[in-house]
């Protein structure tokens, strides 16, 4: 799933942390980073987040309830 225009990074990571299953960020090179890992969160966001907004990310969530949680976050943002 692609998520766009994330402006509240703290809330985004709280949603990621609340997910039951694995949530991965797909990089431009096709690598997958586990976003439930704090180290991966810091590394990936340092490369992507520079002006206060994340324009677009590709995420993979494996649990249906996690997909619902992420979609709800995007609709509220």
Backbone as CSV, one residue per row, in Angstrom:
resi,resn,N_x,N_y,N_z,CA_x,CA_y,CA_z,C_x,C_y,C_z
1,UNK,0.838,-1.168,0.000,0.000,0.000,0.000,0.882,1.229,0.000
2,UNK,0.439,2.249,-0.666,1.167,3.512,-0.674,0.470,4.471,0.279
3,UNK,1.273,5.124,1.102,0.742,6.155,1.989,1.384,7.471,1.586
4,UNK,0.606,8.547,1.709,1.074,9.839,1.211,0.848,10.945,2.220
5,UNK,1.676,11.967,2.087,1.534,13.217,2.838,1.434,13.008,4.350
6,UNK,2.388,12.305,4.911,2.434,12.107,6.354,3.095,13.335,6.960
7,UNK,2.357,14.028,7.808,2.900,15.235,8.437,3.151,15.036,9.929
8,UNK,2.460,14.086,10.551,2.643,13.813,11.982,3.435,12.510,12.125
9,UNK,4.747,12.626,12.121,5.631,11.467,12.149,5.466,10.687,13.451
10,UNK,5.329,11.392,14.586,5.164,10.701,15.864,3.910,9.832,15.861
11,UNK,2.826,10.388,15.388,1.573,9.622,15.340,1.703,8.447,14.366
12,UNK,2.383,8.650,13.247,2.593,7.581,12.271,3.322,6.415,12.928
13,UNK,4.392,6.701,13.681,5.140,5.615,14.307,4.380,4.987,15.475
14,UNK,3.511,5.737,16.128,2.662,5.134,17.162,1.712,4.128,16.533
15,UNK,1.181,4.457,15.363,0.318,3.516,14.650,1.120,2.290,14.240
16,UNK,2.316,2.490,13.707,3.179,1.362,13.325,3.459,0.492,14.546
17,UNK,3.818,1.100,15.666,4.139,0.351,16.882,2.932,-0.433,17.412
18,UNK,1.726,0.063,17.159,0.530,-0.615,17.652,0.105,-1.784,16.763
19,UNK,0.717,-1.937,15.614,0.364,-3.029,14.713,0.783,-4.367,15.312
20,UNK,-0.043,-5.384,15.092,0.211,-6.715,15.646,1.293,-7.459,14.870
21,UNK,1.313,-7.276,13.563,2.258,-8.001,12.717,3.367,-7.109,12.212
22,UNK,4.119,-7.657,11.296,5.244,-6.951,10.707,4.741,-5.915,9.707
23,UNK,5.355,-4.738,9.733,5.076,-3.682,8.765,6.418,-3.309,8.152
24,UNK,6.483,-3.382,6.831,7.744,-3.127,6.152,7.644,-1.903,5.245
25,UNK,8.740,-1.171,5.182,8.901,-0.065,4.247,9.658,-0.603,3.052
26,UNK,9.140,-0.381,1.850,9.820,-0.794,0.632,10.606,0.406,0.110
27,UNK,11.923,0.237,0.011,12.768,1.332,-0.465,12.701,1.434,-1.979
28,UNK,13.243,2.503,-2.512,13.295,2.693,-3.959,14.064,1.595,-4.668
29,UNK,14.984,0.955,-3.957,15.786,-0.136,-4.531,15.102,-1.489,-4.376
30,UNK,13.931,-1.508,-3.715,13.201,-2.756,-3.531,13.520,-3.479,-2.230
31,UNK,14.402,-2.902,-1.406,14.695,-3.508,-0.110,13.500,-3.301,0.820
32,UNK,13.378,-4.195,1.794,12.289,-4.082,2.768,12.883,-3.890,4.152
33,UNK,12.445,-2.823,4.821,12.902,-2.520,6.175,11.751,-2.720,7.151
34,UNK,12.016,-3.438,8.226,11.019,-3.683,9.247,10.808,-2.402,10.059
35,UNK,9.659,-1.763,9.900,9.402,-0.499,10.587,9.048,-0.667,12.060
36,UNK,8.893,-1.900,12.523,8.667,-2.111,13.950,9.990,-2.023,14.710
37,UNK,11.107,-2.044,13.996,12.433,-1.878,14.591,12.722,-0.386,14.732
38,UNK,13.073,0.049,15.933,13.382,1.469,16.149,14.573,1.904,15.303
39,UNK,15.569,1.053,15.168,16.730,1.404,14.357,16.318,1.620,12.904
40,UNK,15.494,0.739,12.375,15.016,0.910,11.002,14.187,2.178,10.855
41,UNK,13.397,2.511,11.889,12.608,3.736,11.834,13.522,4.948,11.704
42,UNK,14.552,5.011,12.530,15.466,6.157,12.503,16.231,6.246,11.187
43,UNK,16.742,5.109,10.739,17.534,5.095,9.505,16.671,5.465,8.307
44,UNK,15.505,4.854,8.200,14.658,5.115,7.037,14.135,6.544,7.027
45,UNK,13.760,7.060,8.177,13.221,8.410,8.209,14.292,9.464,8.025
46,UNK,15.506,9.180,8.441,16.596,10.137,8.209,16.821,10.333,6.718
47,UNK,16.617,9.278,5.946,16.813,9.365,4.497,15.615,9.967,3.776
48,UNK,14.413,9.775,4.310,13.195,10.188,3.607,12.666,11.524,4.101
49,UNK,12.736,11.752,5.401,12.069,12.872,6.050,13.037,14.034,6.181
50,UNK,12.855,15.063,5.379,13.779,16.191,5.460,13.082,17.531,5.634
51,UNK,11.864,17.667,5.138,11.206,18.975,5.189,9.952,19.008,6.062
52,UNK,9.748,18.004,6.914,8.584,17.977,7.783,7.423,17.179,7.257
53,UNK,7.520,16.700,6.019,6.454,15.908,5.409,7.065,14.738,4.655
54,UNK,6.399,13.600,4.748,6.792,12.460,3.922,5.798,12.417,2.777
55,UNK,6.282,12.642,1.570,5.393,12.729,0.412,4.731,11.386,0.111
56,UNK,5.530,10.301,0.062,4.957,9.001,-0.280,5.862,7.888,0.211
57,UNK,5.242,6.846,0.761,5.947,5.638,1.181,5.186,4.435,0.667
58,UNK,5.904,3.371,0.396,5.246,2.107,0.101,5.445,1.206,1.305
59,UNK,4.335,0.747,1.875,4.360,-0.107,3.053,3.731,-1.449,2.723
60,UNK,4.195,-2.476,3.423,3.574,-3.788,3.351,3.203,-4.177,4.771
61,UNK,1.919,-4.410,5.000,1.431,-4.902,6.286,0.840,-6.282,6.022
62,UNK,1.108,-7.209,6.921,0.723,-8.600,6.696,-0.581,-8.999,7.380
63,UNK,-0.994,-8.261,8.394,-2.208,-8.591,9.131,-3.349,-7.672,8.695
64,UNK,-4.521,-8.240,8.423,-5.664,-7.409,7.978,-5.991,-6.267,8.936
65,UNK,-5.910,-6.528,10.250,-6.233,-5.462,11.203,-5.200,-4.344,11.152
66,UNK,-3.966,-4.672,10.781,-2.935,-3.643,10.652,-3.182,-2.781,9.421
67,UNK,-3.643,-3.400,8.360,-3.983,-2.639,7.147,-5.115,-1.666,7.470
68,UNK,-6.118,-2.145,8.188,-7.239,-1.291,8.594,-6.745,-0.136,9.448
69,UNK,-5.848,-0.432,10.379,-5.290,0.595,11.273,-4.551,1.666,10.463
70,UNK,-3.752,1.243,9.494,-2.983,2.192,8.674,-3.903,3.025,7.776
71,UNK,-4.911,2.393,7.202,-5.865,3.132,6.368,-6.609,4.167,7.207
72,UNK,-7.002,3.788,8.423,-7.683,4.738,9.311,-6.790,5.929,9.621
73,UNK,-5.508,5.659,9.873,-4.552,6.753,10.132,-4.496,7.708,8.941
74,UNK,-4.419,7.147,7.744,-4.313,7.994,6.555,-5.591,8.809,6.335
75,UNK,-6.729,8.242,6.654,-7.990,8.969,6.465,-8.132,10.097,7.488
76,UNK,-7.555,9.922,8.685,-7.621,10.946,9.712,-6.629,12.082,9.465
77,UNK,-5.567,11.776,8.749,-4.498,12.770,8.525,-4.902,13.815,7.521
